[in-house]
Amino acid sequence: MADFDYWQRQGAEKLFPEVDTMRPEQRRFAGKLLLIGGNKGMFFTVANAMQEAGKIGVGECRAVMPDSLKNMVPSTPDIYFAESEVSGAFGQKSLPEMLRQAEWADAIILVGDLGKNGETSIVMAEFLNRVDRPIYLTRDAIDAVTADATNWSMRDARTILLASLPQLQKLLRSLYYPKVITLSMPTNQLVETLHKFTLTYEMTIVTFHNEQLIVAQNGEIISMGIKDTGYAPISLFNGSLIVKMATLGIWNLEKTDLKTVTSALMMK
């Protein structure tokens, strides 16, 4: 690490104590968070993310799910259903509802559980290209839009990915990036690759490798041992962490995503 002046490590102490992790006293300042996800018979991650949003104290949280879940999900004012295609996933006709709800939100999470569906991938890629809000992606929401990365990677609004290493492999390949990510590469090589990649592409990346969580933005890198976060590798993608990341982004608009995401790793 000593050879990389752009690489810092967060341990038991917060690297960025200036990031506010306390809910604003007034609900109207606590933000509006939109979750999009689900597929016929699949909604656990969306439900878990909504529960986490309530626990943290987001001002308002809404979810958009395909209408194939209407008989499986309790009817509440915070859940909106968009028209699904024949297999029960988001179809082209779901886009207007998603765009309508995006206008309401301060930040959006594409939380996943979308399934493998070509029409859904087209819809999600178009959504990314048309929305000017910060968008956080995780789980198979990343897989759904990777093929169209050449387009959405140029979006003006902030894009934050909580991605596995295989997902980053495919992303860089889709963008014809000249460096290759491998599952066996040393941490310092991955750090150098993400340093250069995020200097080229304005997105924030959070990933896990060699027992380390790695955050990259604008060429800067933060790493943190997973043992210091309270997470297990499998629980990184259950919807809880991505909600914390988005919430701190809403509460700290003047701070960079690098700082808010890094601080979210320490939230219990």
Backbone torsions as a table, in degrees:
resi	resn	phi	psi	omega
1	MET	NA	-26.9	-176.9
2	ALA	-62.4	-23.9	-177.7
3	ASP	-84.3	-5.3	-176.5
4	PHE	-117.9	104.8	-178.3
5	ASP	-75.8	-8.7	178.6
6	TYR	-97.2	4.3	-174.2
7	TRP	-114.4	119.6	175.5
8	GLN	-118.9	159.1	178.6
9	ARG	-120.5	136.4	173.1
10	GLN	-103.7	126.7	178.4
11	GLY	-107.8	-135.7	-179.3
12	ALA	-71.4	-22.8	178.0
13	GLU	-96.9	144.2	179.5
14	LYS	-64.6	132.3	177.6
15	LEU	-75.6	-27.9	-177.6
16	PHE	-129.4	75.2	-178.0
17	PRO	-64.3	-14.4	179.9
18	GLU	-74.6	-12.8	177.4
19	VAL	-75.9	123.5	-176.8
20	ASP	-80.1	119.6	179.2
21	THR	-107.0	6.3	178.4
22	MET	-97.6	137.2	179.2
23	ARG	-61.2	135.8	174.1
24	PRO	-56.2	145.5	-176.3
25	GLU	-62.6	-36.2	179.7
26	GLN	-97.0	130.3	-175.3
27	ARG	-58.7	-33.9	-176.5
28	ARG	-66.9	-16.0	176.1
29	PHE	-98.4	0.7	-175.5
30	ALA	-89.2	-3.0	169.2
31	GLY	95.4	161.7	178.9
32	LYS	-123.9	117.8	-174.3
33	LEU	-114.7	130.3	178.7
34	LEU	-111.4	129.6	175.4
35	LEU	-108.3	135.8	176.4
36	ILE	-128.3	125.2	179.1
37	GLY	174.8	-179.9	178.5
38	GLY	104.9	163.0	-177.7
39	ASN	-160.1	167.1	-178.5
40	LYS	-54.3	115.9	179.5
41	GLY	82.0	2.0	-176.6
42	MET	-129.1	112.6	179.1
43	PHE	-153.5	9.9	-175.7
44	PHE	-59.0	-45.1	-175.5
45	THR	-66.8	-38.1	177.1
46	VAL	-63.3	-45.5	179.8
47	ALA	-62.5	-41.9	-179.8
48	ASN	-66.0	-38.5	179.1
49	ALA	-67.1	-39.2	177.8
50	MET	-63.9	-40.8	178.3
51	GLN	-63.6	-41.8	179.3
52	GLU	-65.1	-39.2	179.0
53	ALA	-61.4	-41.0	177.0
54	GLY	-66.5	-37.9	-179.7
55	LYS	-66.0	-42.8	-179.2
56	ILE	-69.6	-40.1	179.7
57	GLY	111.4	30.8	172.5
58	VAL	-59.0	142.3	-177.9
59	GLY	-57.7	-52.1	177.8
60	GLU	-142.4	142.6	177.5
61	CYS	-135.0	129.3	174.7
62	ARG	-121.9	157.8	175.5
63	ALA	-131.3	141.7	171.4
64	VAL	-113.0	124.8	178.6
65	MET	-128.3	158.7	175.5
66	PRO	-67.9	147.6	-175.4
67	ASP	-70.6	-4.1	173.0
68	SER	-67.0	-12.7	-179.8
69	LEU	-98.0	3.5	-174.5
70	LYS	-55.4	-38.2	-177.4
71	ASN	-84.9	-2.4	-177.8
72	MET	-112.0	-18.5	-175.3
73	VAL	-111.2	133.7	178.0
74	PRO	-57.9	141.4	179.4
75	SER	-80.2	114.3	178.7
76	THR	-135.6	158.4	-179.5
77	PRO	-64.5	-16.9	-176.3
78	ASP	-90.9	-5.0	-178.7
79	ILE	-110.1	126.9	179.8
80	TYR	-117.4	141.1	-178.6
81	PHE	-110.5	135.5	177.5
82	ALA	-112.3	152.1	-174.4
83	GLU	-65.2	128.8	-179.1
84	SER	-95.4	161.7	173.9
85	GLU	-87.0	-174.9	-165.6
86	VAL	-61.4	-30.1	-178.4
87	SER	-86.2	-5.4	178.3
88	GLY	100.8	4.5	178.3
89	ALA	-96.9	171.7	176.0
90	PHE	-60.7	129.4	176.6
91	GLY	-112.9	-179.0	-178.4
92	GLN	-57.3	-34.3	-177.9
93	LYS	-73.0	-6.9	178.0
94	SER	-82.5	-17.4	-172.6
95	LEU	-61.0	-43.1	-179.9
96	PRO	-57.8	-40.8	178.9
97	GLU	-66.4	-40.7	178.7
98	MET	-64.2	-41.1	178.9
99	LEU	-67.1	-37.7	178.8
100	ARG	-62.6	-45.2	179.7
101	GLN	-70.5	-31.2	178.7
102	ALA	-63.2	-32.4	178.2
103	GLU	-63.4	-28.9	-179.0
104	TRP	-77.7	-30.8	-166.0
105	ALA	-84.3	153.6	169.4
106	ASP	-87.0	-31.3	178.4
107	ALA	-151.6	155.1	-174.4
108	ILE	-130.5	138.0	173.3
109	ILE	-117.1	121.7	167.5
110	LEU	-87.7	97.4	-163.1
111	VAL	-87.2	-11.8	174.8
112	GLY	101.9	-158.2	-171.3
113	ASP	59.8	35.4	-175.2
114	LEU	-85.4	-24.1	-174.5
115	GLY	81.1	171.0	-179.6
116	LYS	-96.7	99.7	-175.2
117	ASN	-144.8	124.9	-176.6
118	GLY	-63.0	-38.3	-179.7
119	GLU	-67.4	-38.7	177.3
120	THR	-62.2	-41.4	179.4
121	SER	-61.1	-41.8	178.6
122	ILE	-62.7	-44.0	-179.5
123	VAL	-62.3	-46.1	-177.1
124	MET	-66.7	-38.5	177.9
125	ALA	-65.5	-41.5	178.1
126	GLU	-65.5	-39.0	177.5
127	PHE	-58.9	-47.5	178.7
128	LEU	-57.5	-42.0	-175.9
129	ASN	-73.1	-21.4	-174.4
130	ARG	-102.6	-13.7	-173.7
131	VAL	-99.6	136.7	-177.3
132	ASP	-103.9	18.5	178.1
133	ARG	-97.9	159.5	170.9
134	PRO	-60.7	131.8	-179.4
135	ILE	-123.6	129.0	176.9
136	TYR	-107.1	134.3	-178.7
137	LEU	-125.3	144.1	176.0
138	THR	-154.1	172.5	178.3
139	ARG	52.3	-141.9	-174.0
140	ASP	-77.2	-1.1	170.2
141	ALA	-63.6	-33.4	176.8
142	ILE	-68.1	-44.6	178.7
143	ASP	-59.9	-37.5	-176.2
144	ALA	-63.7	-31.5	-173.9
145	VAL	-108.8	-0.3	-175.2
146	THR	-60.7	-39.9	-177.1
147	ALA	-62.8	-24.5	-178.8
148	ASP	-102.4	19.0	-174.2
149	ALA	-60.3	-30.1	179.2
150	THR	-56.7	-34.8	-179.5
151	ASN	-82.7	-55.9	-172.6
152	TRP	-74.7	-18.8	177.7
153	SER	-65.5	-13.6	179.5
154	MET	-98.6	4.2	-177.9
155	ARG	-62.5	147.4	-177.2
156	ASP	-74.8	-33.9	-178.6
157	ALA	-74.7	162.6	-176.4
158	ARG	-69.7	140.4	177.5
159	THR	-129.1	125.9	-176.4
160	ILE	-126.2	127.8	-177.3
161	LEU	-115.9	126.8	167.1
162	LEU	-102.2	97.7	-165.7
163	ALA	-124.9	150.1	171.1
164	SER	-79.3	164.8	179.9
165	LEU	-64.6	-42.2	175.8
166	PRO	-59.1	-34.7	176.9
167	GLN	-66.1	-37.9	177.4
168	LEU	-68.1	-35.4	174.7
169	GLN	-54.4	-50.1	-177.5
170	LYS	-67.8	-36.6	179.9
171	LEU	-62.7	-49.2	-179.5
172	LEU	-63.9	-35.9	177.8
173	ARG	-66.0	-40.4	180.0
174	SER	-64.0	-31.9	-179.8
175	LEU	-89.5	4.0	-178.4
176	TYR	55.7	37.0	179.7
177	TYR	-72.3	136.7	-171.8
178	PRO	-71.9	-11.5	178.0
179	LYS	-100.1	148.8	-178.1
180	VAL	-113.4	136.7	173.4
181	ILE	-98.4	131.7	177.0
182	THR	-123.8	154.5	-178.6
183	LEU	-68.6	-20.6	-176.6
184	SER	-100.5	1.8	-174.5
185	MET	-69.9	145.5	175.8
186	PRO	-61.1	154.2	-178.0
187	THR	-58.7	-41.3	-177.1
188	ASN	-64.4	-31.7	176.7
189	GLN	-71.1	-38.8	176.0
190	LEU	-63.3	-43.5	178.6
191	VAL	-59.1	-44.6	-179.8
192	GLU	-64.1	-39.8	179.4
193	THR	-65.1	-45.4	179.9
194	LEU	-68.4	-32.9	174.5
195	HIS	-57.5	-51.0	-177.5
196	LYS	-71.3	-38.6	-178.4
197	PHE	-62.8	-45.0	-177.0
198	THR	-78.8	-8.6	167.7
199	LEU	-76.5	-27.5	-179.8
200	THR	-88.7	-42.0	-176.2
201	TYR	-114.3	126.6	-175.5
202	GLU	-84.1	75.8	173.7
203	MET	-140.3	159.9	176.9
204	THR	-106.3	132.7	-176.6
205	ILE	-121.0	133.0	172.2
206	VAL	-122.4	126.6	-179.8
207	THR	-144.9	176.1	-176.0
208	PHE	-130.0	130.5	-179.2
209	HIS	-159.4	134.5	177.3
210	ASN	51.9	46.4	178.9
211	GLU	65.2	16.8	179.6
212	GLN	-120.9	136.3	167.0
213	LEU	-89.2	132.9	-174.8
214	ILE	-124.7	127.5	178.7
215	VAL	-114.4	132.4	-178.6
216	ALA	-133.8	132.2	175.0
217	GLN	-156.7	133.4	177.2
218	ASN	49.4	37.1	177.4
219	GLY	84.0	-8.9	178.1
220	GLU	-90.5	145.0	-176.8
221	ILE	-128.5	134.5	169.9
222	ILE	-122.4	134.6	174.0
223	SER	-123.3	152.6	-179.1
224	MET	-151.5	131.9	177.8
225	GLY	-64.4	134.9	-177.0
226	ILE	-63.4	-26.4	179.4
227	LYS	-65.6	-20.6	179.5
228	ASP	-88.8	-3.4	-175.3
229	THR	-101.6	-21.2	-175.0
230	GLY	88.2	-2.6	177.8
231	TYR	-93.5	153.8	164.8
232	ALA	-102.7	157.4	-177.9
233	PRO	-51.6	-40.7	-176.8
234	ILE	-71.7	-27.5	-176.6
235	SER	-83.3	-5.9	177.9
236	LEU	-62.9	-25.4	-171.2
237	PHE	-115.7	24.1	-178.5
238	ASN	-91.1	4.9	178.2
239	GLY	103.5	-18.2	-176.7
240	SER	-72.3	-51.3	-175.6
241	LEU	-64.9	-42.0	-178.1
242	ILE	-64.0	-32.8	176.5
243	VAL	-68.3	-41.4	177.3
244	LYS	-61.6	-41.8	178.4
245	MET	-60.5	-47.9	-178.4
246	ALA	-66.9	-38.9	-178.7
247	THR	-63.9	-46.0	178.6
248	LEU	-65.9	-30.6	175.1
249	GLY	-64.0	-37.5	177.8
250	ILE	-70.4	-42.1	-176.4
251	TRP	-75.2	-16.0	-176.0
252	ASN	-131.2	63.7	-173.3
253	LEU	-62.2	-26.2	-177.7
254	GLU	-85.5	-6.5	-179.1
255	LYS	-96.7	154.2	178.8
256	THR	-73.9	158.1	175.6
257	ASP	-62.5	-32.0	177.7
258	LEU	-56.9	-43.7	-177.9
259	LYS	-73.4	-43.0	-176.4
260	THR	-70.9	-40.0	179.1
261	VAL	-66.2	-43.5	178.8
262	THR	-60.7	-40.2	178.7
263	SER	-67.9	-33.7	179.2
264	ALA	-62.8	-28.2	-179.7
265	LEU	-63.2	-22.1	-176.6
266	MET	-99.2	-2.7	-179.4
267	MET	-75.5	130.0	179.9
268	LYS	-91.2	NA	NA
